[in-house]
Amino acid sequence: MRYGLNISTSAAPGADPAADARKAEELGFDFVSASDHPCTAHPTMETWTMLSWIAAATSRIGVATRVLGVPYRNPAMVAKMAETLDRLSGGRLVLGLGGGYSDDEFRAFGMRVPTPRDKIDGLEDAVRIARGLWSEPAFTFRGRLHHTDAADLEPKPGRRIPIWLGTFGPRALDLTGRLADGWIPSLGFAPPDKARAMRERVLAAAEAAGRDPADITCAYNVGVRVGEHAGDEPGTVSGPPDAVVEKLLGFAAMGFTTFNFMPTGPGPGEQAERLAQEVLPELRKETTAPTA
C-alpha cells in the first residue's frame, strides 16, 4: 500500500506548498499530489510549476499530477517536461493525465472546447505520444487529434515513468486498461458501488489487451477528516480514527492499493498529522502480510 497527500494549489497569503510537502515527507507519506485547474476566481498556482518547486524542496517523496488536463498543453511538450522533472527529481514523478474536466475553463482561456470523444481520443494520443517519445528515436505518430513527425526526445527517461489516468466513462476506462500504469478515480465521482464495477472494467480491458491486470495501480482519491464525529459530506470519509481505518480497509478489500488523501475542513496540516499518527500505522499493520 502507498499513501499520498494532496497539496493545495492555493496562492492565498501565507500559502507555502513546499513547506507542506516537506512536512508530508517528514510524516512518512509516499507522495504528494495536486489538481490542475488553471482558471479560477480565487488565487491559485499552476500545477506543474508548483510540483517542480516542491520536488526541488524535498528529497524522497514522490510528486504526482492529479491529473493534468491534456487539452491545456501540447502532449509532446508534456512528455519532455515529464522526462526533465523525473530526471531532476531522481525518479519521483507520477504523470497523472485526464481528458479535461471543466468546459468553462477552456472557454475562459479562449481554447476550443473538446467534445467527449475528443477528450478520450486526445488522452489516448497523449499516452501513446509520451511512450513513443520516451522510447523511440525519430518518433512519428498520427493520432486523431495530436501527432509527431520524426520527433526526437533526448535524453530518454532513465526508468518507466508511471502514467495514471483519472477516468470514469466506459471508453475512458477501457483506454486505461489498455494503456495506463494506474487508474486514479475520486470517491466523490466514483463511490464504492460504482468504483467496483469501474475497476473490473479497467482490469478486463487490460486482460483483453494481453496485459497483466496486476500491473495496474488502482489508486483512490479520498476526501478525509479525522475527528470525533462522522459527517455526511459526499466524497469524504470522516469520523474517529478507528472508523476512518475501517472504511479505508473496505476500499483496500475492493482492490485499491494506493490512497491519495485530500484533507477537508479547516486545519489541513493538523489533519495530515492525525492521518500519519492515528490512521496510517493501523492501515499499514492491517494491510501488511505476515512473514513466515
C-alpha positions as CSV (number, residue, x, y, z in Angstrom):
1,M,0.0,0.0,0.0
2,R,1.1,3.5,-0.8
3,Y,-0.3,6.7,0.7
4,G,-0.3,10.2,-0.8
5,L,-1.4,13.6,0.4
6,N,-3.0,16.4,-1.6
7,I,-1.1,19.7,-1.6
8,S,-3.4,22.7,-2.2
9,T,-2.6,24.9,-5.2
10,S,-3.9,27.9,-3.3
11,A,-1.8,31.1,-3.7
12,A,-3.5,32.9,-0.8
13,P,-1.3,34.9,1.5
14,G,0.7,32.5,3.7
15,A,0.4,29.5,1.4
16,D,3.7,27.5,1.3
17,P,3.3,24.3,-0.7
18,A,7.0,23.4,-0.4
19,A,6.7,23.5,3.4
20,D,3.6,21.4,3.3
21,A,5.3,18.9,1.1
22,R,8.4,18.8,3.4
23,K,6.0,18.1,6.3
24,A,4.3,15.3,4.4
25,E,7.8,13.8,3.7
26,E,8.7,14.0,7.4
27,L,5.3,12.4,8.3
28,G,6.1,9.4,6.1
29,F,3.7,9.9,3.2
30,D,4.8,8.2,-0.1
31,F,3.9,11.0,-2.4
32,V,2.2,14.4,-2.7
33,S,-0.2,15.4,-5.5
34,A,-2.0,18.4,-6.9
35,S,-5.0,19.0,-9.1
36,D,-5.0,21.0,-12.3
37,H,-7.5,23.9,-12.6
38,P,-5.6,26.9,-14.1
39,C,-8.7,29.1,-14.4
40,T,-10.2,30.0,-11.0
41,A,-11.7,33.1,-9.4
42,H,-9.5,32.6,-6.3
43,P,-5.7,32.8,-6.2
44,T,-4.0,29.5,-7.3
45,M,-0.7,28.3,-8.5
46,E,-0.1,26.5,-11.8
47,T,0.2,22.8,-11.0
48,W,3.3,21.8,-13.0
49,T,5.3,24.8,-11.8
50,M,4.3,24.2,-8.2
51,L,5.2,20.5,-8.2
52,S,8.6,21.3,-9.8
53,W,9.2,23.7,-6.9
54,I,8.1,21.0,-4.4
55,A,10.4,18.4,-6.0
56,A,13.4,20.8,-5.6
57,A,12.5,21.4,-2.0
58,T,12.2,17.7,-1.0
59,S,14.4,14.7,-1.3
60,R,12.4,11.5,-1.1
61,I,8.7,12.0,-1.5
62,G,7.0,11.3,-4.9
63,V,5.2,14.0,-6.8
64,A,2.0,13.3,-8.8
65,T,-0.2,15.3,-11.1
66,R,-3.8,14.6,-10.2
67,V,-4.5,14.9,-13.1
68,L,-3.2,17.2,-15.8
69,G,-5.9,18.2,-18.3
70,V,-4.5,17.0,-21.7
71,P,-6.2,19.8,-23.7
72,Y,-4.3,22.5,-21.8
73,R,-0.8,21.5,-23.0
74,N,0.8,20.0,-26.1
75,P,1.2,16.3,-25.3
76,A,4.7,16.1,-26.8
77,M,5.8,19.1,-24.7
78,V,4.3,17.4,-21.6
79,A,6.4,14.3,-22.4
80,K,9.5,16.5,-22.5
81,M,8.5,18.2,-19.3
82,A,7.9,14.9,-17.6
83,E,11.3,13.5,-18.5
84,T,13.0,16.6,-17.2
85,L,11.1,16.7,-13.9
86,D,11.5,12.9,-13.4
87,R,15.3,13.2,-14.1
88,L,15.9,16.2,-11.9
89,S,13.8,14.7,-9.0
90,G,15.6,11.4,-9.0
91,G,12.8,9.4,-10.5
92,R,9.9,10.6,-8.3
93,L,7.2,11.7,-10.8
94,V,3.8,10.1,-11.4
95,L,2.3,11.6,-14.5
96,G,-1.4,11.7,-14.0
97,L,-3.5,12.7,-17.0
98,G,-7.1,13.3,-17.7
99,G,-9.4,14.4,-20.6
100,G,-10.1,17.8,-19.0
101,Y,-13.0,18.3,-16.5
102,S,-14.3,21.9,-16.9
103,D,-15.5,23.1,-20.3
104,D,-15.9,26.6,-18.7
105,E,-12.2,26.7,-18.1
106,F,-11.5,26.0,-21.8
107,R,-13.9,28.8,-22.8
108,A,-12.4,31.2,-20.3
109,F,-8.9,30.7,-21.6
110,G,-10.0,31.0,-25.2
111,M,-9.5,27.4,-26.0
112,R,-11.6,25.1,-28.2
113,V,-14.0,23.1,-26.0
114,P,-13.3,19.4,-26.8
115,T,-16.2,17.0,-27.3
116,P,-16.5,14.0,-25.0
117,R,-15.0,11.9,-27.8
118,D,-12.2,14.4,-28.3
119,K,-11.3,14.2,-24.6
120,I,-10.8,10.5,-24.7
121,D,-9.1,10.4,-28.1
122,G,-6.8,13.2,-27.1
123,L,-6.0,11.3,-23.8
124,E,-5.1,8.2,-25.8
125,D,-3.0,10.3,-28.2
126,A,-1.1,11.8,-25.2
127,V,-0.3,8.4,-23.7
128,R,0.9,7.0,-27.0
129,I,3.0,10.1,-27.8
130,A,4.7,10.1,-24.4
131,R,5.5,6.4,-24.5
132,G,6.8,6.7,-28.1
133,L,8.9,9.8,-27.4
134,W,10.4,8.2,-24.3
135,S,11.4,5.0,-26.1
136,E,11.9,5.5,-29.8
137,P,14.2,7.8,-32.0
138,A,12.6,10.0,-34.7
139,F,9.1,9.1,-33.4
140,T,6.2,9.6,-35.8
141,F,2.7,9.3,-34.7
142,R,-0.6,10.2,-36.3
143,G,-3.4,10.4,-33.9
144,R,-6.9,11.7,-34.5
145,L,-6.1,15.0,-32.6
146,H,-2.3,15.0,-32.0
147,H,0.7,14.0,-34.0
148,T,4.5,14.0,-34.1
149,D,6.8,14.0,-37.1
150,A,10.2,12.3,-36.7
151,A,10.4,13.8,-33.3
152,D,13.5,13.1,-31.1
153,L,13.3,13.4,-27.4
154,E,16.7,13.2,-25.7
155,P,17.6,12.1,-23.1
156,K,15.2,9.2,-22.8
157,P,13.9,8.6,-19.3
158,G,16.1,6.5,-17.0
159,R,13.0,4.5,-16.0
160,R,9.4,3.8,-17.0
161,I,7.6,6.9,-15.8
162,P,4.2,5.8,-14.5
163,I,1.2,7.2,-16.2
164,W,-2.0,7.2,-14.2
165,L,-5.3,8.2,-15.8
166,G,-8.3,9.8,-14.0
167,T,-11.2,8.2,-15.9
168,F,-14.8,7.3,-15.3
169,G,-16.8,6.6,-18.5
170,P,-16.8,3.3,-20.4
171,R,-14.5,4.3,-23.3
172,A,-12.1,6.0,-20.9
173,L,-12.0,3.0,-18.6
174,D,-11.2,0.7,-21.5
175,L,-8.4,3.1,-22.5
176,T,-7.0,2.9,-19.0
177,G,-6.9,-0.8,-19.0
178,R,-5.2,-0.9,-22.4
179,L,-2.5,1.6,-21.9
180,A,-2.1,3.1,-18.4
181,D,0.0,2.1,-15.5
182,G,-2.6,3.3,-13.0
183,W,-6.2,4.3,-12.5
184,I,-7.0,7.1,-10.1
185,P,-10.7,7.9,-9.7
186,S,-12.1,10.1,-6.9
187,L,-14.5,8.9,-4.3
188,G,-16.8,11.8,-5.0
189,F,-17.3,10.8,-8.6
190,A,-16.9,7.0,-8.2
191,P,-18.4,5.9,-4.9
192,P,-17.7,2.3,-3.9
193,D,-20.8,0.8,-5.6
194,K,-19.7,2.3,-8.9
195,A,-16.0,2.1,-8.4
196,R,-16.1,-1.7,-8.0
197,A,-17.7,-2.1,-11.5
198,M,-15.4,0.5,-13.0
199,R,-12.3,-1.2,-11.7
200,E,-13.5,-4.5,-13.1
201,R,-13.9,-2.9,-16.5
202,V,-10.4,-1.5,-16.3
203,L,-8.9,-4.9,-15.4
204,A,-10.9,-6.7,-18.1
205,A,-9.7,-4.3,-20.7
206,A,-6.1,-4.9,-19.6
207,E,-6.6,-8.6,-19.9
208,A,-8.2,-8.3,-23.3
209,A,-5.1,-6.3,-24.4
210,G,-2.8,-9.0,-23.3
211,R,-1.6,-7.2,-20.2
212,D,-1.4,-8.5,-16.6
213,P,-4.1,-6.6,-14.7
214,A,-2.0,-6.8,-11.6
215,D,0.4,-4.4,-13.2
216,I,-2.2,-1.6,-13.0
217,T,-2.1,0.5,-9.8
218,C,-5.6,1.2,-8.5
219,A,-5.4,4.5,-6.5
220,Y,-8.4,6.2,-4.8
221,N,-8.7,9.9,-4.2
222,V,-10.4,10.1,-0.9
223,G,-11.5,13.2,1.0
224,V,-10.8,12.6,4.7
225,R,-11.4,14.3,8.0
226,V,-10.3,12.7,11.3
227,G,-12.5,13.9,14.2
228,E,-14.8,12.9,16.9
229,H,-17.9,12.8,14.8
230,A,-18.6,11.3,11.3
231,G,-20.0,13.7,8.7
232,D,-22.1,13.2,5.6
233,E,-20.1,15.2,3.1
234,P,-20.1,13.4,-0.3
235,G,-16.7,12.0,-1.3
236,T,-15.3,12.3,2.3
237,V,-14.5,9.6,4.9
238,S,-14.8,11.2,8.3
239,G,-15.0,10.2,12.0
240,P,-12.8,8.9,14.7
241,P,-9.5,7.2,13.6
242,D,-10.8,3.6,14.0
243,A,-13.9,4.4,11.9
244,V,-11.7,6.0,9.2
245,V,-9.4,3.0,9.2
246,E,-12.3,0.6,8.9
247,K,-13.7,2.5,5.9
248,L,-10.4,2.6,4.1
249,L,-9.8,-1.1,4.7
250,G,-13.1,-1.7,2.9
251,F,-11.7,0.2,-0.1
252,A,-8.5,-1.9,0.1
253,A,-10.6,-5.0,0.1
254,M,-12.1,-3.8,-3.2
255,G,-8.6,-3.8,-4.8
256,F,-7.3,-0.3,-4.2
257,T,-3.6,-0.4,-3.3
258,T,-3.0,3.3,-3.1
259,F,-4.8,6.1,-1.4
260,N,-4.4,9.8,-2.1
261,F,-5.8,11.7,0.8
262,M,-7.4,15.1,0.5
263,P,-7.9,16.6,4.0
264,T,-11.1,18.6,4.2
265,G,-12.2,21.3,6.5
266,P,-10.0,23.8,8.5
267,G,-6.5,22.8,9.5
268,P,-5.2,20.6,6.7
269,G,-1.8,20.5,8.4
270,E,-3.4,19.1,11.6
271,Q,-5.3,16.6,9.5
272,A,-2.1,15.4,7.8
273,E,-0.5,14.8,11.2
274,R,-3.6,12.9,12.5
275,L,-3.6,10.8,9.4
276,A,0.1,10.0,9.8
277,Q,-0.1,9.3,13.5
278,E,-3.5,7.8,14.1
279,V,-4.6,6.2,10.8
280,L,-1.6,5.2,8.7
281,P,0.0,3.0,11.4
282,E,-3.2,0.9,11.7
283,L,-3.6,0.7,7.9
284,R,-0.1,-0.5,7.5
285,K,-0.5,-3.1,10.2
286,E,-3.7,-4.4,8.7
287,T,-2.6,-4.4,5.1
288,T,0.9,-5.9,5.6
289,A,1.0,-9.6,5.1
290,P,2.7,-11.5,7.9
291,T,6.1,-13.0,7.1
292,A,7.0,-16.6,7.7
